[in-house]
Amino acid sequence: MSDWNDVRYYLYVSRSKVDMLFQQIPQKLLKQLAAEAKVDLKLVSLAVQKQAAPEPSLYGQLDIVEEYLDREYSLGWMTDPTSWFRGELGLQIAGYESVTGPMFMTGRANRTVVALIGSARHQTGHHATTEAISASYSMLPPLFELLRQAPHDWHVTPPDPRQVDLFPWNEQNALEDVLDFSRGLRSPAVHCEFLARRLLHGTHVDDNGEIDIVVGTPLYVAMAEDANA
């Protein structure tokens, strides 16, 4: 594995994704993956059994899951995404004030626009009971509902709702909606690295040429090493 497994300052870790993926790793691989990720599997397993995993156990599980994805999948880069992809980008983040709502992160590098959607409760230091969460925000339908009507406290100028489809009738319309919304976000960017599951990927052509648009839901988002450089 690469330097991505160094110590990170996490801004966002999807506990639900980590747990779901961790439980699906074949038992025969767990010990080997734990050794490669330098994780004490006994501590991780004990926390899982108690169903009250402390923060170190969450990050230990994440390291094992990342090791598994890196081994079993062809992880892509944001400019050439596969089903799981990495990236390093200045991200504008909206939704961090909430605990129970959505969180939207977007950034652009040259001709590539990345948009990430997830649940705000997975921010580091934020906690919410399961009963307080009314919906999952890691899928496309909640994203397009969000594009129609952003929360009032988001620093964003959303597109005209009359021009945004609740359920875009084709992929091109969906990509254009995401691009328009990303362009309206006005919050400052934070330089981050991330690993995400691809939801949508395609291109849009404007007067300046072709724009590659990648939509995903993050497993984690962390501050990049040169975030303050």
Steps between C-alpha positions, in 0.01 A plus 500: 500500500611860445553793737121535524511288815708759693350688796208712380295787638152375415216741432249234402479121543186311399448263790216322323713429190800389707288259701314365197821433305694366799233237568528374142875438498568123489627376835803339339621840388439692821817400685720566201338836427519600866871420505562701182301792639675463841167467680439290813217280375413382853421854610298567187302175535433564870361844422279357225362233737417763761335713230655807654818554306722783630662731251826298473296195401317695231830610348642151536205359307542774240867411450406134444216590263728729301765228484233259372372741234855576392569128462175374347393795284671708238481832685482788258599863524242780486600583143451137394258353759414134536231371739719625790727799446743721688559870462683802639328830448397831651144423615226749576292346778136572574278345766753481784273703730245217506517157660197334347503641147708462185858607443622611157865537403623616162817613330660543161842417356553623145213346300382257769220582745449270798181501709466288815174441690462343844335531840620783724491276807822333379705816555775456756369599841133493395262241636130438452274216609362270235149617587596857409603406146204505262684403181827384349683761292743265326287436192394695193129571579580707814767683301253619239253603769785703649572665166143622483498665841822549696468570875475872569821509705715364216723754326367417157307657219297203374383476141149604411283214640291515183810396304609217732331162467410311819580180314700598191369317199846407379859496620596815314230704673614361835862599436401850392293543818795396717736733311266800534457441872874461556565828322264678740678397820679794663670353809883499523681186387692259724776293339400137559571142402215251475386151404150471354254266329407619153132579443511680167764596245482675166589809303342834418603724211492877537647790302845431647505130422425175680451476878531164676249465787539236771233446768572272794429427864807508728635229724721765656621856447817624671706817493789459257857540625546835325157632599652808662785541254 
